[in-house]
Every structure is written in structure tokens, then in C-alpha cells.
Amino acid sequence: MAVKKRVNPKDVTVIVPAYNEEKTILQVLGELKKRGYTVVVVDDGSTDSTPHLLTRFKDDDRVHVYRHIINRGLGAALRTGIEAALFMGSSYIVTFDADGQHDPDDIERVCKPLIDNKADAVIGKRDFSKMPLSRNIGNFLMNIITLIFYGVWVSDSQSGLRAFTRKAASKIKTEDRGYGVSSEIISEIKKRGLRLKEAPIKTIYTPETISKGTNFSVGIKILIKLIINILKRL
């Protein structure tokens, strides 16, 4: 009988990009710590009390805090976090939103295909039947944009819960500083010949989680930006 491999939290570094997350950041980091994960939190130039709250972890060897002096965008925060995790020698790297929308127990779910060597990268697939309509439309638009511009169809291109092997994370190179990075990551996965899987995850909807992320207007802005970038290269 084959022995089932379990995810060892010591092998996983969780990257938490944070921008003005004073209402949720302590709970999110506390839940990740409780499960034994090492955390890299990137404060992306927050102007609320997030930087002050993060000073609580200055002597914590399990929570590593990085700060952008100004708000540079989700893509830049993820790059900082991934570079830090690679420098730390992490075997598996997970991205995790700071707004409280993800269930920390799903980290094991997205890491399992990596542990079993069935994938190099895994994207968490949220339950769209429970997603607010504006977010649902925005995410579907971004799925279409990802397919048109990058030639890859995934069910939830904008999911913030992702997992990578160390080797895969080191190969992925992104340039987009904003929300467009989510689609760019998928493009890089295809370009680098990495194996991609999706895993069903839970999503917790609160006023904070609904107010952020990719809605229809954000999707349109990303589409316009992609078209401009293509025209510049012509």
C-alpha cells in the first residue's frame, strides 16, 4: 500500500501581500502561524495602521515582514515575496490574500499535487456559485482575457491562493505591477512548460473581501493596458 504524503508546514512559505489590511492582517497571520507555516508578509505601502500592527512580529522568526515605502501594486508585492521565499530556501511557495477570504486549511489542498509530483503549480478554484455577481463577472472577463492574450484557459485565473514548487517559482518572471499579474503568472506557467493543476478551495466572503479584487471595471482597465502594451511592441 502506497504511503500518502502529507504536507509538512516546515517546507512551505506563505506569501501574504498586504495593502491597508488593518481589519484582517493579525487574524490571517495568526491562523497561518498556528498551522506551523513560515510567512513572508509584504506591506505594499499601506497608509492605515497595517505597518504599526506588523511591528508586533519584529522578533518573530516565523513571520518575515517586508515593506514597500509606496504602494507599488499586487504584482510588485508578489515579486518581493517570491524573491524572499526563494532566498530563504523554501521547498514550496504559496500566495495567500491578506483580506481573510481564504481558508488556511486549503493550503494543504493546493500543495498536495506538488507533494505528489503531479503538478509544478496549482491554482485554487473558488466556488463561483457563492461569489457576488460583480466579482463573478470580473473574474469571468479576466478568464477570457487570459485565454485570448495568453492562450490558456483556467477556471479561476484571478485566484489569490496559488502554490508553486521552488523550481517553478524560480522560473516565473513577471512584470505587471498590478492585478494583471494573476494572468501573467498563468502565461509564465505555460511559457516555461510547467505542469498546472487547479484545486477546489473555500472562499470566505465579507465586506472586506468583496470590496477588493478583480471586478468588471478592474478587468476593463487590465484589458486596455494589455492592448496598449501590444500596440507598443508593434
N, C-alpha and C positions, 0 to 999 in steps of 0.2 A: 504493500500500500504506500502510495506516494505521500510524503510528509508535506502538509500545507505550510507554505512560507508565510510568516506574519511580518507586518511592517514594524521594524524597530525604530521607535521615535528618535533614538540617538543618531540614526542615519539620515534623518530628514531635517532640512532647514526650511522654515516657512517665512516667506517674504510678505510683509504687510505694508503696502503703500498707503500713506495716510495724509489726507488734506482736510483740515478742520473737522476732526472726528472726536471732539471733546465728549460727546454723549456716549460714545461706544468703545473708545480705544482701550480703556482699562479692562473692561469686561472681556473684549476679544483677546487681548494679550494674556489675561489671567486664565482663560479657558485653554489657550494653546500651551501655556506653561504647565497647567495641571495635567495635561496629557503627555508631558515629557519632551515636547519639541523645542528645538532651538529656534529663536525668532530673530529675524532681521526686520526692524521696522524703519521705514524711510518716511520721515516727516517732510512732505513736499511743500515747505514754505508756509505752513499753517499760520493763520492770523488770529485764531481763537486761543483757548487755553491748552490745546494739544501739546505744544512744546513744553509747557510747565508740567503737565501731567507725566510726560515721558521722562522727566528728570528723576522720577521715582525709581527708574531702572538703571541709574548710572553705575551702580555697583553690582548689578545682576549679571552673572556670567552666562545666562541663558537668553537674555534679551539684549540685542545689539542695536543701538539707535544711531541712525544716520540722518543728517538734516540738510536739506537744500535751503539756502538763505532766502530764495524767492521761489514762487510756485512755477515749476518747470513742466508739469503735466504728468499724467499717468505713465506714459512711455518712458520718460526720463527716470521716474521713481523706480520703475521695474528694472531698468538697466542698472541703476545703482545697487539695487537689492541683489540682482543676479550676480553682478561682479563681486559683491561682498561674500555671497554664499560660495562662489567658486573659490575665492581666496581662502575661505575657511575650510575647504576640502570636503564639502558636503557631498554625499553619495546621491541624494535625491533632493530636488528643489521644488517647492510648492509655492504658488502665488495665492494669496488669500486676502479678500477685501476687508477693510477696516470698519465697514459700516454695520457689521453684525448680520449680514444677510446669509452667511454660510454657517453650516453646522460643522464644528471642528471634527466630529466623528467621521465626516465624509473624506477627510484627508487620507485615511486608510483605504477608502474605496478608490480614490484616484491614483493612489500609489501602488495598489495591488498588481495591475497589469505590468508595471515597471519591474516589480519584485519578481514576477513570474516570467520576465523576459518576453512578454507578448507585445510590448509597445516601448517606444522611446519617449513618447509624450502622450499625455492624457488630458482631455478637456472635460470638465464637469458639465453635464447636461441638466439644466434646470427643468422643473415642471411648468410648462407654459400654460397649462390649464388654470393655474393659480396666479399667474402673473398679471398685473394691471395692464389694461388694454394699450395705453400709450407706450409702455415698455415693450410689450409684445410686438407691436407694430415696428418700433425702432429696432428691435433685435432681428426681426424678420428681414427688414430692409438691409441691415448690415450683413446678414447671411447671403442675400442676393448680391450685394456689393463685393463680398469676399469671393463669391463664385465667379462673377464677371471679371474682376480685376486680377484675381489670383488663381482661378481655375480649381478651387477646392470647395466642396460643399460639406459643411458641418452643421449639425442641428442647432448648436448654440455657440456661434462664433465669438460672442461678447462675454462669455462666462469668465468671471474673475478667478475661479478656482481651477487651477491647472497644475500638472505635475510633470517634471522632466527628470530624466537621468542626468547625472553630471555631464556625461559626454554630449548629450543632446543640448543641454543648456549652454555649453561652451561653443556650440556651432551656430546657435541662433543669434543673428546680428540684426538689431532693429534701429530705425532712425526716427520714426514718428514719435513725437513727444507727448501726443495727446491720446484720446480714446482710440484712434485709428491703429494703435499698436496691437490691439487684440487681433485684428485681421492680418496685420503684418506678421505676427507670430505664426499664424497658420500658413502664410505664404512661405515663411522661412522653413517651416517643418517640411513642406513639400519640396522646396528647392534643395534642401540638404539631404533628401532621401530618407527622412526619419519616419518610423512607423507611428501612426497616430490612431488612438482609440478614444471613444467617448464613454463616460461612465455616469449613470444617473445619480443626481445629488438632490438634497433637500435645499429649499431656499426659504428664508425667513423674511417675510415682508412686514416692514414697519414704515412709519412716515419718513425715517432717515433713508432707508434702503430704496424707497420708491422715488425720493427726490433726486437721487444720484443715478449715474449710469447712462446708458445709451437709449434715449428716447428718439422720437421721429425727427425732431429738429437737429439733434446731435448727428443723427445718421445723414441728414441732408448736408450738413456742414462738412462731414468727412467725405461724402461723395464729391462735393465741389472741390475740396482740397486735392483729392486723388486725380480728378480731371485736370486741374491746373498743373500738377506735378508731371502728368503725362505730356501735356502740351509743351512744357518747358524742355522736355527731353527730345521733342521732335525737331 
